[in-house]
């Protein structure tokens, strides 16, 4: 779960987490993002001054430790419809 008061920072963090996943796990999501120009939304938000694309990931379950996107997605499996 991610939280922020900055709409651009939270969107950028979400995209970065997707790209930090393994190729096998993120392939379908990255394809959707890139074929629908999803990254343009982030650059346009920055152009409009809607926020900051820099952020810090903090793991609240581990005493507020700063973590990388790769650490945040470690062991994460994407939701697949029909998967139990």
Secondary structure, DSSP 8 states (H G I E B T S, - for coil): ----S-HHHHHHHHHHHHHHS-HHHHHHHHHHHHHTTHHHHHHHHHHTT---S---EEEGGGTTEEE-HHHHTTT-----TT--
